[in-house]
Structures are given as structure tokens and as C-alpha cells.
Amino acid sequence: MEQLIRVIARALVDHPEDVQIQVKEDARGLVYELTVHPGDVGKVIGKQGRIAKALRTVVSSAAVKTHKRVIVDIVSE
């Protein structure tokens, strides 16, 4: 799952070397915190959050096999 998020995020940003993912498990489920360069936050979120929503949809669909709730949070440095 982490690799999927990393590949998609690196394709979207201008600074792919700054893409980092932290994995945490809390009451909500498995949380992937995606951290990107401050100048790339808008590219990952997209207009009206469309790209972020699409990223979350793809990850949620891929996570069906794990039977766990997966959440992607986008964080700027």
C-alpha cells in the first residue's frame, strides 16, 4: 500500500525526493501520512480536492483485501 501511494505521489509532484510516508495505526484504522514539499501540496490536493479524493479512492480500493480501514492524510513540511 505504501509503495502504491509513493508511486502516485511522486508522479504528481515537482520534488519527488521529498515525498515521505509515515504509517500509523489508531482508532480510525491504518493511517498513511503523506508528506510532500510545501510547493507541491497543491498538486497533490488538486482543484477542489479532486486529486486527493482520487488518491484516497484508489488506496481504499486496493485495501479491500486487507479488511482494514485505510486513511491517507496529506501533510506539508
C-alpha positions in Angstrom: 0.0 0.0 0.0 2.8 2.4 0.9 4.5 1.7 -2.4 1.3 2.5 -4.3 0.9 5.9 -2.5 4.6 6.7 -3.1 4.4 5.9 -6.9 1.3 8.0 -7.4 2.6 10.9 -5.3 6.0 11.0 -7.0 4.3 11.2 -10.4 2.3 14.2 -9.3 5.0 16.5 -7.7 8.0 18.6 -8.8 10.1 17.4 -5.9 9.7 13.6 -5.8 12.7 13.2 -3.5 10.7 15.0 -0.8 7.8 12.5 -0.8 7.7 10.7 2.6 5.1 8.3 4.0 4.6 7.6 7.7 2.4 4.6 8.7 0.4 4.8 11.9 -2.4 2.7 13.4 -5.0 4.4 15.5 -8.7 4.2 16.4 -9.7 5.3 12.8 -7.7 2.4 11.2 -4.4 2.3 9.3 -3.3 5.9 8.6 -0.8 6.8 5.9 0.6 10.3 6.4 1.8 11.6 3.0 4.4 14.4 3.4 5.4 16.5 0.4 7.4 19.6 -0.4 5.4 22.7 0.6 5.3 23.9 -3.0 3.8 20.6 -4.1 0.9 20.4 -1.6 -1.5 22.0 -4.1 -0.5 19.5 -6.8 -1.3 16.5 -4.5 -4.6 18.0 -3.4 -5.7 19.3 -6.8 -8.6 21.7 -7.6 -11.3 21.3 -5.0 -9.5 18.2 -3.6 -10.2 16.1 -6.7 -6.7 14.5 -6.9 -6.6 13.8 -3.2 -10.1 12.2 -3.4 -9.0 10.1 -6.4 -5.8 9.0 -4.5 -7.9 8.0 -1.5 -10.3 6.1 -3.7 -7.5 4.1 -5.3 -5.9 3.3 -2.0 -9.2 2.3 -0.4 -10.0 0.0 -3.3 -6.6 -1.6 -3.1 -7.1 -2.1 0.7 -10.2 -4.2 0.4 -8.1 -7.3 0.6 -6.6 -6.3 4.0 -10.1 -5.9 5.6 -8.8 -2.8 7.4 -9.8 0.8 7.0 -7.1 2.8 5.3 -6.9 6.6 5.5 -4.5 8.9 3.6 -3.7 12.2 5.3 -1.7 14.8 3.3 0.7 16.8 5.4 3.0 19.7 4.3 6.5 20.0 5.8 
